[in-house]
Amino acid sequence: MKVRNKTRWVQHKQGYHIVFVTGKSDSRCNQQIHQENMQFHDVLQFDHIDSYHNLTLSVLYSLHFLHNLSLPVQYILKTDSDCVVNYPLLHKLLDQIPPSSASRDRVYMGACRRNTKYNVYDASKKNFIPISLTQNELWYSYYVTGGGYVLSYSLLPELLVGASHLKFIGHFEDVNVGRALELVGVKCIDRSSVWIHRHGCPDKQSCLKAVVMHPKHDKDEIDRFYSYLASVVCYQHNSNRFSCISTRWPFRLRYPFF
């Protein structure tokens, strides 16, 4: 609610929209979510248990839903609830892609990780996946880490087709998205050097050099990140998607789309 109240007016004025994605919970929580959505119309709730292991379902279902709407948007950004997004820097990076370039229709951008091996041995780790599930597929070529990644809206049909042909779907939504896009020949655009501060950032200058900021110790750091971004007063966007960034523009959401 706090995030929505701080950013709602900016959404309408600056031409982007935010969507919260979740699964099902207990009946009381589901009723509260329903009431909230009746008021704000910005929550997608799907018919599966809302849990870490079902994040892939939440993301793929939401992308399928958005694709079916045929929205007049160019890009989709997925991020996490404990992250702060530096939108002026993000738009700057997107503007570096030539407007007439066909690659604008096939953007998969963020902090790429390549040639990573599945953890099929240590069940105590969060990234463990049984070797019986991987079907002897021990490596994945590349993916963009789930703290935040950008997709071209026009790329969604190919992504969904790729996902439907995966040998298996694990619980890491970012890895599954990367595997699906690899199947349809879409490479990741690596912006690791400016993309995410995974373990926080010490000061304003360093924080503003990243697109996504993630706290190191606790969520109290998020308020500090917001205060840094509040200093970004005005940024002229070349395509006129927005002309000025107010002190309330930067925000953190689970799955925002614009």
Summary of the structure (lengths in Angstrom):
residues: 258
radius of gyration: 18.3
end to end distance: 18.9
largest distance: 52.7
contacts: 749
relative contact order: 0.19
helix: 40%
strand: 20%
